[in-house]
């Protein structure tokens, strides 16, 4: 597979940089999976995912799509911070804001187990929407709870345990939506303007969709490969 794709213009490049930078603030050492085919780039990032075989945490992914041109399909998992730096450097080099911009990817990472997940592309059924304000409130409350429960200097395993408990908690009355979905929607910049957020379901997956992006939630205890 090729290691590069052409974004349509520098505005798309700027949108990609903002999205990746937000994701990197959630997971500083994280990765992004980039899948480009049929003129569309899908950029997946992980907000919450199991760590190890015995971890039953739900999986919460962010997804944004961009129009691209590729000579052959792309499917790569690369370091977030490295790609943010690369995209930022490309922005500084752009001379024509409306011209396509070629992005050449850094080397893959090998330790992002969540990237083995392939969320369904079809078969989604519509569920009742959820309020933008409800998701923002759940995210605020969860952020405050995590901050209170995790003092500075707390070990990584304890931090993950607390985050998993808080963000893995189902939303009252909406068992298929976990609090981490609200956190992802807020932290990745998918909310804004109020109103409802569209909800779709298929099998163990739930998707929260706005004009700005999508949050994909896979329930606790399932295999990453299903």
N, C-alpha and C positions, 0 to 999 in steps of 0.2 A: 504493500500500500504506500501511497505517496505521503510525504511529511509536510505538505504545504497546501494552502487553500487561498483563494482570492476573495476578500470581502468586497462588497460593492463600492464602498466609499469610506472616507475617514470618519464620517458620523457613526457608521457601524463599528468602526475600530474603537471609537470613544465609548460607545455603549458596551462593547465587550470588555474594555479595560475597567469601567466602573463596576460591572457585574463581577468580574474576577477579583477585583480589589475588595469588594464587600465580602465575597466568599472567603478570601484569605484572612479577613479580620475574624471570621467565625472559626476557622481552622488554619492557623498560621503555617503549619507544616503539611497542609493538605494538598490534594491533587484535583485535577479536572479531567473528565473524560470528554473527548471531542470526537463526534461522529458526523462526518460530512458525506452526503450522498444525495443525488437527485436535486441539487441546487440548494440544499438546506444544511446548515451546520447546527447540530444539537450539542450544547455545552452543559454537561451534568456536573454538579458539585455535591458533596455530601455534607449535610448539617448534623446528622446523627446516624450512627450505624453500629452494628455489633462489633466487638473486639474479641476475637477468639471464638472457638466452637461452643463454649458454654454460656456465652453472653446472649441473652434473649431480647436485647434492646430492639426496638423497631428501627427500620431504616427510613430516613427522611432525606430526600434528594431535592436539589433545586435544578431547574431546567430553563434555559433560554435558548431561543433559536434565532439564526441569522441567515440572510440570503448570501450564498457563496457560489463561486465557480470552482470546480475541481476537475483535474484530468482523470482521476480515478478515486475510488472511495478512500476516506480517511477514518481510522479508528485508533485513537491514541490516548494514553493516560499520562499526563505530564504534570510536573510540579507547579502548583498555583503561583507561588512567588516568582518563580523563574519566568513563567509566561506573562505575568503582570509587568515585570521589568522589560521583557522583550516588546510587548505591545506598547508600553509607554515610550520606549526608544523609537518605535516606528512612528508614533504620533509626532514626535519632534522632527522627523525627517520628511513628513508629508508636505509636498509642494502644491498639489492640486487636490482640493478638498473633495472634488466630485469623481476623482479617478479611482479605479480599483486598487486595493492594497493587498500585497502578497504577504501572508504570515507563514513563516517557516518554523516548525515546531522544535522545541528542545527534545532531548532524549526522554524516553518513557521512564516512569517509575515502576517498580515491581511489587510494591507492598500495599497497594490500595485494593484490599479485598472487596470492598463495596462495588468496585467498577466491574466486577463479574456479573452484576445484576443487569438484566435487560428489561426495563419496564415495558409493558405492552404498548403497541402503537395503535391498536384497534380493539374493538369489543367493549368500549367504555359505554356505560349507561348513565343517564343524568340522575343525580340525587338533588335533594333540596339544597339551595344555596346557603351560605353562611355569611353573616354580616362582617364587613370590613372592621367595624368598631369592636366586634367581639374578638376577632383574631388579635387586634392590637392590644386589647385589655389582657387577654391570656398571655401574650408575649411579655408585656410589662410585668405582670405578676410573677411569671416564671423567672424572668431575669432577676427580679428582686429576691426571690426565694433562693436561687442558685448563689447569688452574691452573699447572702446571709449565711448559707450553709457551707460555703467554701472560702475559708480565710486565706489570705495571701500566704504562699509557701506550701499549700496543701499538695500532697503527692498526686501524681497523674492518675493512679488507679482510683483513688477516692473521688477525684474530680469527675472522672468518667461515670462512676457509680451514681453520684448526685445528679449529674446532668441527665443520665439515663432515666432515673426515677422521676425527675421533674418533667422532662420533655417527652417521656414515654407515657405520661398520664393521659387517658382519654378525655376529650372534651365532654362535659356534661350534656347528655342527650344526643351526642354524636359519636358513638363508640368507634367508628372507623377513622375518626380524626384525632390525632394526638396533639398535645400542646406543642411539641416540636414542629408541627406543621405551621402553627401560628408564628413561632420564632423564626422559622425559615422565611416565611412570607414577609415578615417585617425586616429582618436583617439583610435580606437580599434585595430589598427595595421594590417588592412586587405589589404593595398596597398603596393606596392613595386615592383621594376623591370620594371616599365613602361608598355607600351602596353595598351590593351583594357580591360575594366571590363565588363563582361557579364551582360546583362539586360534581365529580364523576367517579364511578366505581367499576372495578372489574376484578373478580377473584379476590385475592388478598390485598389488592392495590386500591388506593384512593388518590384522586388528583384534585388539587385546588388550583384554579386557573383564573388569571386576570389578564388584562391587555399587556401587562409588563412581564409576565413569566408564569411558570408553573411550579407547584410543589408536589412531589410524588411521595406517598407514604405507603410503606409495606409493614403490615402488622408484626407483632412480636412473635418470636419463636420459629419463624419459617426459614427454610434453607435459602441462602443467598442466590443459589443457582436456579431457583424456580421463579 
